[in-house]
Amino acid sequence: MADWLEFDPEKYRTRREESAKRMQAAHEFREGDRVATIASVAGSYFAWLFDVDIRDYYTDIDLQIEVQLRGLQWRYENLPDDFTGTGIYYEAGPAGEWMVFPECDIVYPPGTSPWIVPFIKDGADVEALQLVDPRENPRIQDHLRRGHQFVERAQQLGVKVPAGPSGVGIHPPLSCACAIAEDVWVYTMMVIEPEVITKLFQKCFTAFCMLQEYMYEVFGGGPGSLGLADDNSAFVSDELYRRMVLPFNLALYEKYGPHSRYLHADGPNEHHYETYAKIIRLTHMDIGGWSKLRPAVEILKPAGCVVHGGLNNRDLYSGWVEPLRQKIRQSIRIAAPGGGYEFAIGGETYAGTHPDVLCKTFEYAHEVGKFPIDIPEEPLPGEDDGRPVWEAVTV
């Protein structure tokens, strides 16, 4: 029998309990023994690590079970972060909008995650866009069936960890629209024909709500905590965001996230921090790999929002070099005191990131991140050294 089928997370119970306490302290804005850390590694990274085509990972259930189990085993044996997970689950990749909108196509190129093919080209397409009840949507029903097949296959193989299906989720209206239409067209139309985009956003909002409530029906639960992934918000000004995007996102948080509100955003989002903190009242934010850390500490943390991130994948590409160590030290010095911070690579760890550098990054973070933090002040690479950063659209 393959050794990965024998993986048992109980072997790491003590480590997981210590990590859980550390994470709880961070979320309660307290200092534990050291800074809380999360290495954002997932299925696509593990597929690359084990020389499996990422396309095959998303389309072959047996291969997905193997990659996830080997990934869990590798993570606990090599990567010293505060991850506490013990299970595997069916993963379809970034395909939510393809499942929800029947007019949408999807492609599975070799070596990468699936790509949704935009199909909204003009206002007529927006008018024609029809919403389908998730209960009657064959793509959603097929996804749910494959999730059950994943669980049954894991049981047949005798895996020793929990195995579960997965729900279907889509992005909030702006990023949903940018999945089914070209993003530049969306940004342009927000300015020159806002009524067309408002109608598209309204349909995306309605689709989100229909899907969210169906997921409650299928998997149980109800409103309480809501996480959104709104990457495209980075590329509009805060004025335009407040006028056209905020009403929809805030309505989603108020409807489904009355107790906790999480946001993931890959692009540079510091121009929205005041809005996130004071109007949306986020409780947890992955600032991604491109947003500045210092404004997050100055604006989000005082408002009670836990900050997740600090590193960009590109910080690791040059290897285990002094600029990376300096970025680790200064991120922790700036963000860790008082809790409310998770040291992480913003977004996710991309395929191709060298595993030795990744492991050394977290080993070093633990070495220098012991409380009380005592790290000499230096420039924060990427913010204090003149390195160019992306600027948001200012229309």
C-alpha positions as CSV (number, residue, x, y, z in Angstrom):
1,M,0.0,0.0,0.0
2,A,1.3,3.5,-0.8
3,D,2.6,5.3,2.2
4,W,0.5,8.3,1.6
5,L,-2.6,6.2,2.1
6,E,-1.3,5.5,5.6
7,F,-1.0,9.2,6.5
8,D,-2.5,9.9,9.9
9,P,-2.8,13.4,11.2
10,E,-3.1,12.2,14.8
11,K,0.7,11.9,14.7
12,Y,0.8,15.7,14.7
13,R,-1.9,16.3,17.3
14,T,0.3,18.3,19.7
15,R,1.6,20.5,16.9
16,R,-1.9,21.2,15.7
17,E,-3.1,22.1,19.2
18,E,-0.2,24.5,19.7
19,S,-0.9,26.1,16.3
20,A,-4.6,26.4,17.1
21,K,-3.8,28.3,20.3
22,R,-1.4,30.6,18.3
23,M,-4.0,31.3,15.7
24,Q,-6.7,32.0,18.3
25,A,-4.4,34.5,20.0
26,A,-3.8,36.3,16.7
27,H,-7.5,36.4,16.0
28,E,-8.2,37.8,19.5
29,F,-5.5,40.5,19.0
30,R,-3.2,38.9,21.6
31,E,0.4,37.9,21.5
32,G,1.0,34.1,21.8
33,D,4.5,32.6,22.0
34,R,5.3,33.7,18.4
35,V,3.7,35.2,15.3
36,A,1.0,33.0,13.7
37,T,2.0,31.8,10.2
38,I,0.2,30.2,7.3
39,A,1.8,28.9,4.1
40,S,-0.9,29.2,1.5
41,V,-0.2,25.9,-0.3
42,A,-3.0,24.0,-1.9
43,G,-3.8,21.4,-4.6
44,S,-2.2,23.2,-7.6
45,Y,1.1,23.7,-5.7
46,F,1.2,20.1,-4.6
47,A,0.4,18.9,-8.1
48,W,3.5,20.9,-9.4
49,L,5.6,19.6,-6.4
50,F,4.8,16.0,-7.3
51,D,5.2,16.5,-11.0
52,V,1.5,16.1,-11.8
53,D,-0.1,18.1,-14.5
54,I,-2.4,20.6,-12.8
55,R,-5.0,20.0,-15.5
56,D,-5.1,16.3,-14.6
57,Y,-5.3,17.1,-10.9
58,Y,-8.6,18.9,-11.5
59,T,-10.1,16.3,-13.8
60,D,-9.0,12.9,-12.3
61,I,-10.6,12.1,-8.9
62,D,-8.1,9.3,-8.0
63,L,-5.2,11.6,-8.8
64,Q,-6.7,14.4,-6.8
65,I,-7.0,12.2,-3.7
66,E,-3.4,11.1,-4.1
67,V,-2.1,14.6,-4.6
68,Q,-4.0,16.0,-1.6
69,L,-3.0,13.2,0.7
70,R,0.7,13.4,-0.4
71,G,0.4,17.2,0.1
72,L,-0.9,16.8,3.6
73,Q,1.9,14.4,4.4
74,W,4.6,16.6,2.9
75,R,3.2,19.7,4.6
76,Y,3.3,18.2,8.1
77,E,6.7,16.6,7.6
78,N,8.4,19.6,6.0
79,L,6.6,22.9,6.3
80,P,6.5,24.3,9.8
81,D,3.6,26.7,9.6
82,D,0.4,26.9,11.8
83,F,-1.8,24.9,9.5
84,T,-4.2,22.6,11.4
85,G,-6.2,20.9,8.7
86,T,-6.7,17.2,8.6
87,G,-8.9,16.4,5.6
88,I,-9.2,16.3,1.9
89,Y,-12.0,17.6,-0.3
90,Y,-13.2,17.6,-3.9
91,E,-11.8,20.5,-5.8
92,A,-13.0,21.8,-9.2
93,G,-10.7,24.8,-9.4
94,P,-11.8,28.3,-10.4
95,A,-14.8,27.2,-12.3
96,G,-17.8,28.6,-10.3
97,E,-19.0,31.1,-12.9
98,W,-18.8,28.4,-15.6
99,M,-21.1,26.2,-13.5
100,V,-23.6,29.0,-12.8
101,F,-23.9,30.5,-16.3
102,P,-24.8,27.9,-18.9
103,E,-23.7,30.2,-21.8
104,C,-20.2,30.1,-20.4
105,D,-17.4,27.8,-21.7
106,I,-14.3,26.6,-20.0
107,V,-10.9,25.3,-21.2
108,Y,-8.4,23.0,-19.4
109,P,-4.9,24.0,-20.8
110,P,-2.1,21.7,-19.8
111,G,0.0,22.8,-16.8
112,T,-2.4,25.2,-15.2
113,S,-5.9,25.7,-13.7
114,P,-9.0,25.8,-15.9
115,W,-9.8,29.1,-17.6
116,I,-13.3,30.5,-17.9
117,V,-14.0,31.9,-21.4
118,P,-15.7,35.3,-21.2
119,F,-19.0,35.5,-23.2
120,I,-20.5,38.9,-22.4
121,K,-19.5,41.3,-25.2
122,D,-22.0,44.1,-25.1
123,G,-25.2,45.5,-23.5
124,A,-27.4,43.1,-25.5
125,D,-25.6,40.2,-24.0
126,V,-26.2,41.6,-20.5
127,E,-29.9,41.9,-21.3
128,A,-30.1,38.4,-22.6
129,L,-28.3,36.9,-19.6
130,Q,-30.6,34.4,-17.9
131,L,-30.3,33.0,-14.4
132,V,-30.9,29.3,-13.8
133,D,-32.1,27.8,-10.5
134,P,-29.2,25.9,-9.1
135,R,-31.5,22.9,-8.5
136,E,-32.1,22.7,-12.2
137,N,-28.6,23.5,-13.4
138,P,-26.9,20.3,-14.7
139,R,-23.3,21.7,-14.2
140,I,-23.9,22.4,-10.5
141,Q,-25.6,19.0,-10.1
142,D,-22.7,17.2,-11.8
143,H,-20.3,19.0,-9.5
144,L,-22.2,17.8,-6.5
145,R,-22.3,14.3,-7.9
146,R,-18.5,14.3,-8.4
147,G,-18.1,15.5,-4.9
148,H,-19.9,12.4,-3.6
149,Q,-17.9,10.2,-5.9
150,F,-14.7,11.7,-4.4
151,V,-15.9,10.8,-0.9
152,E,-16.9,7.3,-2.0
153,R,-13.6,6.7,-3.7
154,A,-11.6,7.9,-0.7
155,Q,-13.5,5.4,1.4
156,Q,-12.8,2.6,-1.0
157,L,-9.1,3.4,-0.9
158,G,-9.2,3.4,2.9
159,V,-7.8,6.9,3.5
160,K,-7.4,7.7,7.2
161,V,-8.4,11.4,7.0
162,P,-11.8,13.0,6.6
163,A,-12.9,13.3,3.0
164,G,-15.6,15.7,1.9
165,P,-17.4,17.1,-1.1
166,S,-17.4,20.8,-1.9
167,G,-19.9,23.5,-2.6
168,V,-20.0,25.9,-5.5
169,G,-19.1,29.5,-5.1
170,I,-18.7,32.5,-7.4
171,H,-17.1,35.9,-7.0
172,P,-19.0,39.0,-5.9
173,P,-20.5,41.1,-8.7
174,L,-17.4,43.0,-10.0
175,S,-15.1,40.1,-10.1
176,C,-17.9,37.8,-11.3
177,A,-18.6,40.2,-14.2
178,C,-14.8,40.2,-15.0
179,A,-14.9,36.4,-15.2
180,I,-17.7,36.3,-17.8
181,A,-16.8,39.5,-19.6
182,E,-13.4,41.0,-20.5
183,D,-12.2,43.0,-17.5
184,V,-11.1,46.0,-19.5
185,W,-14.6,46.2,-21.0
186,V,-16.2,46.1,-17.6
187,Y,-13.9,48.9,-16.2
188,T,-14.6,51.0,-19.3
189,M,-18.3,50.5,-19.2
190,M,-18.4,51.4,-15.5
191,V,-17.5,54.9,-16.7
192,I,-19.1,55.3,-20.0
193,E,-22.3,53.3,-19.6
194,P,-22.7,52.6,-15.9
195,E,-26.4,51.6,-16.3
196,V,-25.3,48.6,-18.4
197,I,-22.8,47.4,-15.8
198,T,-25.2,48.0,-12.9
199,K,-27.6,45.7,-14.6
200,L,-24.8,43.1,-15.0
201,F,-23.8,43.5,-11.4
202,Q,-27.4,43.1,-10.3
203,K,-27.7,39.8,-12.2
204,C,-24.3,38.6,-10.7
205,F,-25.6,39.6,-7.2
206,T,-28.8,37.7,-7.7
207,A,-26.9,34.6,-9.0
208,F,-24.6,34.8,-5.9
209,C,-27.6,34.9,-3.6
210,M,-29.4,32.0,-5.3
211,L,-26.3,29.9,-5.1
212,Q,-25.5,30.8,-1.5
213,E,-28.9,29.9,-0.3
214,Y,-28.9,26.6,-2.3
215,M,-25.5,25.7,-0.7
216,Y,-27.1,26.2,2.8
217,E,-29.9,23.9,1.6
218,V,-27.5,21.2,0.5
219,F,-24.8,21.4,3.1
220,G,-26.7,22.9,6.1
221,G,-25.8,26.1,8.0
222,G,-26.9,29.6,7.4
223,P,-25.9,33.2,7.5
224,G,-23.1,34.1,10.0
225,S,-19.7,34.2,8.3
226,L,-19.0,35.2,4.7
227,G,-15.8,35.3,2.7
228,L,-15.5,37.1,-0.7
229,A,-12.8,37.0,-3.3
230,D,-12.9,40.3,-5.1
231,D,-9.6,40.6,-7.0
232,N,-10.8,43.0,-9.6
233,S,-11.6,45.7,-7.0
234,A,-7.9,46.5,-7.1
235,F,-8.2,48.2,-10.4
236,V,-10.9,50.7,-9.8
237,S,-10.7,53.9,-7.7
238,D,-12.2,54.0,-4.3
239,E,-14.7,56.6,-5.5
240,L,-15.9,54.3,-8.3
241,Y,-15.8,51.3,-5.9
242,R,-18.0,53.1,-3.4
243,R,-20.5,54.2,-6.0
244,M,-20.9,51.0,-8.1
245,V,-19.4,48.0,-6.2
246,L,-19.8,48.7,-2.5
247,P,-23.6,48.6,-2.5
248,F,-23.6,45.0,-3.8
249,N,-20.7,43.7,-1.6
250,L,-22.0,45.4,1.5
251,A,-25.4,43.9,0.9
252,L,-23.9,40.4,0.6
253,Y,-22.0,40.9,3.9
254,E,-25.0,42.2,5.7
255,K,-27.2,39.3,4.3
256,Y,-24.8,36.4,4.8
257,G,-22.0,37.7,7.1
258,P,-23.5,39.4,10.1
259,H,-20.8,38.0,12.5
260,S,-17.6,37.7,10.5
261,R,-16.5,39.2,7.2
262,Y,-13.5,37.9,5.2
263,L,-12.1,39.4,2.0
264,H,-9.4,38.1,-0.3
265,A,-7.9,40.5,-2.9
266,D,-4.9,39.7,-5.0
267,G,-4.2,43.2,-6.4
268,P,-3.1,46.4,-4.7
269,N,-6.0,47.3,-2.5
270,E,-4.6,49.8,0.0
271,H,-6.7,52.6,-1.6
272,H,-9.8,50.7,-0.3
273,Y,-8.6,50.1,3.2
274,E,-10.6,52.9,4.8
275,T,-13.8,51.6,3.0
276,Y,-13.1,48.1,4.1
277,A,-12.5,49.1,7.7
278,K,-15.1,51.8,8.3
279,I,-18.0,50.8,6.0
280,I,-17.8,47.1,5.3
281,R,-16.2,46.5,8.8
282,L,-14.1,43.5,7.7
283,T,-13.0,41.1,10.4
284,H,-10.3,39.3,8.4
285,M,-8.5,40.2,5.2
286,D,-6.0,38.5,2.9
287,I,-4.3,41.6,1.5
288,G,-2.8,39.5,-1.3
289,G,0.7,39.8,-2.7
290,W,0.5,43.3,-4.1
291,S,-1.1,45.4,-1.3
292,K,1.1,47.4,1.0
293,L,1.4,46.0,4.5
294,R,2.0,49.1,6.6
295,P,-1.3,50.8,5.7
296,A,-3.1,47.6,6.5
297,V,-1.6,47.6,10.0
298,E,-2.4,51.3,10.4
299,I,-6.0,51.2,9.1
300,L,-7.4,47.6,9.2
301,K,-5.9,46.3,12.5
302,P,-7.2,49.3,14.6
303,A,-10.7,48.6,13.2
304,G,-10.6,45.0,14.5
305,C,-9.6,43.3,11.2
306,V,-7.0,40.5,11.3
307,V,-4.4,41.0,8.5
308,H,-3.2,38.0,6.5
309,G,-0.2,38.4,4.2
310,G,3.0,40.4,4.0
311,L,4.9,38.5,1.4
312,N,4.6,38.3,-2.4
313,N,5.5,35.1,-4.3
314,R,8.2,37.1,-6.2
315,D,10.0,37.7,-2.9
316,L,10.9,34.0,-2.9
317,Y,11.9,33.6,-6.5
318,S,15.5,34.7,-6.1
319,G,16.2,32.0,-3.5
320,W,17.2,32.2,0.2
321,V,18.8,35.7,0.0
322,E,19.2,38.6,2.4
323,P,16.4,40.7,0.8
324,L,13.9,38.0,1.5
325,R,15.1,37.6,5.1
326,Q,14.8,41.4,5.5
327,K,11.3,41.3,4.1
328,I,10.4,38.6,6.6
329,R,11.9,40.5,9.5
330,Q,10.3,43.8,8.7
331,S,6.9,42.4,7.9
332,I,6.8,40.8,11.4
333,R,8.3,43.8,13.1
334,I,5.6,46.1,11.6
335,A,2.5,43.8,11.8
336,A,2.9,41.2,14.5
337,P,3.0,43.2,17.8
338,G,-0.4,43.1,19.5
339,G,-1.6,40.1,17.5
340,G,-4.2,40.5,14.7
341,Y,-1.7,39.3,12.1
342,E,-1.0,36.1,10.2
343,F,2.4,36.0,8.4
344,A,1.7,34.5,5.0
345,I,2.3,34.7,1.3
346,G,-0.7,36.8,0.2
347,G,-3.2,34.9,-1.9
348,E,-1.6,31.6,-2.5
349,T,1.8,30.0,-3.0
350,Y,2.2,29.6,-6.7
351,A,3.4,26.5,-8.5
352,G,7.1,26.9,-9.1
353,T,8.0,28.4,-5.7
354,H,11.0,26.4,-4.5
355,P,10.0,24.2,-1.6
356,D,13.3,24.6,0.2
357,V,13.0,28.4,0.1
358,L,9.4,28.2,1.2
359,C,10.3,26.0,4.2
360,K,13.2,28.2,5.2
361,T,10.9,31.3,5.0
362,F,8.7,29.9,7.7
363,E,11.5,28.5,9.8
364,Y,13.0,31.9,9.8
365,A,9.7,33.6,10.6
366,H,9.4,31.5,13.7
367,E,13.0,32.2,14.7
368,V,12.6,36.0,14.5
369,G,8.9,36.2,15.3
370,K,9.0,35.2,19.0
371,F,7.0,37.6,21.3
372,P,7.9,40.1,22.5
373,I,9.1,41.2,19.0
374,D,12.6,42.5,19.1
375,I,13.7,43.2,15.6
376,P,15.8,46.3,14.6
377,E,14.1,48.6,12.2
378,E,15.2,48.5,8.5
379,P,13.4,49.5,5.3
380,L,10.5,47.2,4.3
381,P,11.4,45.9,0.8
382,G,8.7,46.6,-1.7
383,E,7.4,49.6,0.3
384,D,10.4,51.6,1.4
385,D,13.0,50.9,-1.3
386,G,11.5,52.7,-4.3
387,R,10.4,49.5,-6.0
388,P,7.5,50.3,-8.4
389,V,4.1,49.0,-7.4
390,W,0.9,48.8,-9.4
391,E,-1.3,51.9,-9.3
392,A,-5.1,51.6,-9.3
393,V,-7.1,53.0,-12.1
394,T,-8.2,56.5,-11.1
395,V,-11.3,56.9,-13.3
